[in-house]
Amino acid sequence: MASAKCVAKGCAAPGPVPAGSIRLYSMRFCPFAQRTLLVLNGKGIKYDIVNINLRDKPDWFLEKNPLGQVPTLETSAGEGIYESPITCEYLDEMYPEKKLLPDKPFGKAEHKMLLEKFSKLTPLTYKIPMGRLKGEDVSGLHTELTQKFRELNEVCSTWQR
């Protein structure tokens, strides 16, 4: 991985993605982009990162992802792929040496359903500290987060190793 640079409105677009590599448009603290980063690292895929200032996005970024969100992948062929579950599945299919998802359709569906169910954890991890900063009562959110982690722990303990 090359070092990450951060870009905002007015910054020039990066050049083409080198052959044999992939580019991840990210934001340093975005948990959704972290999913894609985990897959890139776990599979040993060569990549570089361009961190986007999401509050002051460069205009050219909207050509890469019309939603203006991260993560977004760009291939050396200029293809753009976005939304974290989609980027992860794309990487799993394009780099099949280390499979993330099972081959059987039901196994794949099970994994995707778990991802969907537990993706609700991410917003809670932000709502709690932000609520505390605003002086709000976050005890209900804290209870919900604790319960979700308990459920996740139970699911993980049933997986075959």
VMD Tcl script that draws the C-alpha trace (Angstrom):
set ca {
  {0.00 0.00 0.00}
  {1.25 3.46 -0.86}
  {0.82 6.22 1.65}
  {-2.63 7.76 1.77}
  {-3.26 11.32 0.73}
  {-6.25 13.45 1.65}
  {-8.02 15.50 -0.98}
  {-10.73 18.16 -0.93}
  {-12.51 20.50 -3.34}
  {-10.01 22.08 -5.71}
  {-7.52 19.19 -5.57}
  {-6.59 17.54 -8.82}
  {-7.84 14.03 -9.50}
  {-5.27 11.29 -9.07}
  {-3.85 9.72 -12.19}
  {-4.87 6.34 -13.53}
  {-4.67 3.28 -11.30}
  {-1.54 1.28 -12.18}
  {-2.04 -2.15 -13.74}
  {-2.15 -4.90 -11.12}
  {-3.38 -2.51 -8.44}
  {-6.63 -1.05 -7.17}
  {-7.44 2.33 -5.58}
  {-9.57 2.78 -2.50}
  {-11.27 6.13 -1.98}
  {-11.81 6.31 1.74}
  {-12.02 8.54 4.78}
  {-9.67 7.80 7.65}
  {-12.32 7.13 10.27}
  {-15.12 5.69 8.12}
  {-16.11 2.28 9.53}
  {-17.70 1.29 6.23}
  {-14.48 1.95 4.34}
  {-12.66 -0.05 7.02}
  {-14.59 -3.14 5.87}
  {-13.12 -2.79 2.40}
  {-9.68 -2.07 3.83}
  {-9.86 -5.24 5.94}
  {-10.66 -7.28 2.83}
  {-7.85 -5.68 0.82}
  {-5.35 -6.41 3.58}
  {-6.74 -9.87 4.37}
  {-6.45 -10.93 0.76}
  {-3.05 -9.29 0.24}
  {-4.29 -7.13 -2.64}
  {-2.00 -4.33 -3.85}
  {-3.77 -0.96 -3.44}
  {-3.37 2.71 -2.74}
  {-5.67 4.97 -0.74}
  {-7.01 8.42 -1.48}
  {-8.80 9.87 1.54}
  {-11.67 12.14 0.59}
  {-12.71 15.10 2.70}
  {-16.40 14.23 2.75}
  {-17.44 17.71 3.90}
  {-15.57 19.38 1.06}
  {-15.43 16.74 -1.72}
  {-13.58 17.37 -4.93}
  {-15.98 17.62 -7.89}
  {-14.20 14.83 -9.78}
  {-15.01 12.37 -6.97}
  {-18.72 12.51 -7.90}
  {-17.74 11.11 -11.29}
  {-16.23 8.10 -9.50}
  {-19.23 7.69 -7.19}
  {-22.38 9.72 -7.89}
  {-23.46 9.21 -4.26}
  {-20.28 10.95 -3.10}
  {-19.66 8.32 -0.43}
  {-16.83 6.07 0.61}
  {-15.69 3.39 0.19}
  {-15.27 3.51 -3.55}
  {-12.92 1.26 -5.48}
  {-11.36 2.17 -8.80}
  {-9.74 -0.47 -10.99}
  {-6.91 -0.02 -13.47}
  {-9.61 -0.31 -16.19}
  {-11.31 2.79 -14.70}
  {-14.25 0.85 -13.28}
  {-15.85 2.21 -10.11}
  {-17.41 0.05 -7.41}
  {-19.05 1.47 -4.28}
  {-21.02 0.53 -1.12}
  {-19.03 -1.53 1.37}
  {-20.83 -4.88 1.05}
  {-20.55 -4.60 -2.75}
  {-16.86 -3.63 -2.71}
  {-16.09 -6.55 -0.39}
  {-17.99 -9.05 -2.54}
  {-16.33 -7.68 -5.68}
  {-12.87 -8.13 -4.15}
  {-13.76 -11.64 -3.00}
  {-14.78 -12.62 -6.52}
  {-11.93 -10.85 -8.33}
  {-9.27 -12.29 -6.01}
  {-10.54 -15.83 -5.31}
  {-7.29 -17.19 -3.84}
  {-8.53 -16.53 -0.28}
  {-12.32 -16.80 -0.30}
  {-14.31 -14.79 2.27}
  {-17.74 -16.20 1.46}
  {-18.72 -19.85 1.23}
  {-19.37 -21.31 -2.23}
  {-22.82 -22.67 -1.43}
  {-25.71 -20.22 -1.97}
  {-27.24 -20.77 1.49}
  {-23.89 -20.24 3.21}
  {-23.42 -17.01 1.26}
  {-26.92 -15.88 2.15}
  {-26.29 -16.66 5.84}
  {-23.13 -14.55 5.87}
  {-24.87 -11.66 4.13}
  {-27.82 -11.79 6.53}
  {-25.42 -11.65 9.50}
  {-23.62 -8.69 7.95}
  {-26.93 -6.91 7.48}
  {-28.11 -7.67 11.00}
  {-24.91 -6.61 12.73}
  {-24.16 -3.63 10.50}
  {-26.59 -1.82 12.82}
  {-23.79 -1.82 15.44}
  {-21.74 0.75 13.57}
  {-24.14 3.70 13.87}
  {-24.61 2.99 17.59}
  {-20.87 3.25 18.19}
  {-21.08 6.83 16.90}
  {-24.44 7.86 18.36}
  {-23.38 7.06 21.92}
  {-20.27 9.28 22.14}
  {-21.91 12.03 20.10}
  {-24.96 11.95 22.37}
  {-22.74 12.12 25.43}
  {-20.96 15.17 24.00}
  {-24.34 16.84 23.58}
  {-25.33 15.95 27.14}
  {-28.07 13.53 26.02}
  {-29.16 10.43 27.93}
  {-27.64 7.57 25.94}
  {-28.44 4.78 28.41}
  {-31.00 3.23 26.02}
  {-28.50 3.26 23.16}
  {-25.86 1.77 25.43}
  {-28.24 -1.03 26.45}
  {-29.08 -1.69 22.78}
  {-25.40 -1.81 21.83}
  {-24.59 -4.18 24.70}
  {-27.43 -6.49 23.64}
  {-26.33 -6.47 20.00}
  {-22.76 -7.36 21.02}
  {-24.14 -10.17 23.19}
  {-26.09 -11.52 20.21}
  {-23.02 -11.24 17.95}
  {-20.95 -13.10 20.51}
  {-23.54 -15.89 20.63}
  {-23.58 -16.19 16.83}
  {-19.79 -16.26 16.65}
  {-19.56 -18.97 19.30}
  {-21.74 -21.29 17.17}
  {-19.56 -21.05 14.05}
  {-17.56 -24.09 13.12}
  {-13.89 -23.51 13.45}
}
mol new
graphics top color blue
foreach p $ca { graphics top sphere $p radius 0.5 }
foreach p [lrange $ca 0 end-1] q [lrange $ca 1 end] { graphics top cylinder $p $q radius 0.2 }
display resetview
